[in-house]
């Protein structure tokens, strides 16, 4: 079985970051924003004028409070058991550096801490697969399979990328990659599924 080198983003991929942001934001400002209201990656463009949706990232302990996205733990564990080489590549404010690393250690012990990179320049990384919710992190890329993790903020673009609709779908995509599917074949299947 082919062993793969797979990189994961944290926020919006491994971790349900935006839900925690919205919980704090709605409570502080008395609003009722939902994930569907986050229609672009830049939160400053969707926040209500006079409010700040991004400040929570700089609060000590914010990243430590995050919950893993549904399915992430079991899929990462399955990939680890198959012998894949697993990495994390995530941007972080200075205040969140330690929390992010400790969060990965606690929630995804299968990923060695030596394989955790806190980085904004994902275009310099290379491997087989990168799974990210930020379209800007997928192009340009040195990965054979750049896969966008479906979120409301990346649906208005990314038609040129294979899309994982949840963690279990991502696991199916990885299985197809092991069988030798090309990126073009996965993209074609993705487009057909989106039409149905």
QUICOR-V468372 format. One record per backbone hydrogen bond with DSSP energy under -0.5 kcal/mol. CO is the residue of the C=O (numbers start at 1). NH is the residue of the N-H. E is the energy in kcal/mol with one decimal. If there is no record, write none. Layout:
BEGIN
((CO:NH:E) (CO:NH:E))
END
This chain:
BEGIN
((4:6:-0.7) (4:85:-2.8) (5:128:-1.7) (5:129:-2.0) (6:87:-2.5) (7:131:-2.5) (8:89:-2.8) (9:14:-0.8) (10:13:-1.9) (10:14:-0.9) (10:15:-3.3) (14:69:-2.4) (15:12:-2.0) (15:17:-1.6) (16:20:-1.3) (17:21:-2.2) (18:22:-2.7) (19:23:-2.4) (20:24:-2.1) (21:25:-2.9) (22:26:-3.1) (23:27:-1.7) (24:28:-2.5) (25:29:-2.5) (26:30:-1.3) (26:31:-1.2) (34:37:-1.6) (35:38:-1.6) (37:39:-1.4) (41:43:-0.9) (42:45:-1.8) (43:46:-1.3) (43:47:-1.6) (48:51:-1.8) (54:57:-1.4) (55:58:-1.3) (56:59:-1.4) (59:62:-2.1) (61:65:-1.0) (62:65:-1.2) (63:66:-1.1) (67:16:-3.1) (69:72:-2.0) (69:73:-0.5) (70:167:-0.6) (71:75:-2.3) (72:76:-2.7) (73:77:-2.4) (74:78:-2.2) (75:79:-2.6) (76:80:-2.3) (77:81:-2.4) (78:82:-1.2) (79:84:-2.0) (80:83:-1.6) (84:86:-0.7) (85:6:-2.6) (87:8:-2.0) (88:117:-3.0) (90:119:-1.0) (93:96:-1.7) (93:97:-0.6) (94:97:-1.2) (96:100:-2.7) (97:101:-1.7) (98:102:-2.7) (99:103:-2.4) (100:104:-2.2) (101:105:-2.3) (102:106:-2.3) (103:107:-2.8) (104:108:-2.9) (108:111:-2.2) (110:112:-0.7) (112:115:-2.3) (113:116:-1.7) (115:88:-2.4) (115:117:-0.6) (117:90:-2.3) (117:119:-0.9) (120:122:-1.4) (121:124:-1.2) (122:125:-1.1) (125:142:-0.5) (127:144:-1.1) (128:145:-2.4) (129:7:-2.7) (130:132:-0.5) (130:147:-3.1) (131:9:-1.9) (132:149:-2.2) (133:135:-0.7) (134:137:-1.7) (135:138:-1.7) (135:139:-0.5) (142:127:-0.6) (145:130:-1.7) (145:147:-0.7) (146:162:-0.8) (147:132:-2.1) (148:150:-0.7) (148:164:-2.8) (151:154:-2.1) (152:155:-0.9) (153:41:-0.6) (154:157:-0.7) (158:161:-1.8) (162:148:-2.6) (163:165:-0.6) (164:150:-2.8) (166:170:-2.1) (167:171:-1.9) (168:172:-1.6) (169:173:-2.3) (170:174:-2.5) (171:175:-1.9) (172:176:-1.9) (173:177:-2.3) (174:178:-2.3) (175:179:-1.2) (176:181:-2.3) (177:180:-1.3) (182:186:-2.1) (183:187:-2.6) (184:188:-2.3) (185:189:-2.1) (186:190:-2.5) (187:191:-2.4) (188:192:-2.1) (189:193:-2.3) (190:194:-2.0) (191:195:-1.4) (192:196:-1.4))
END
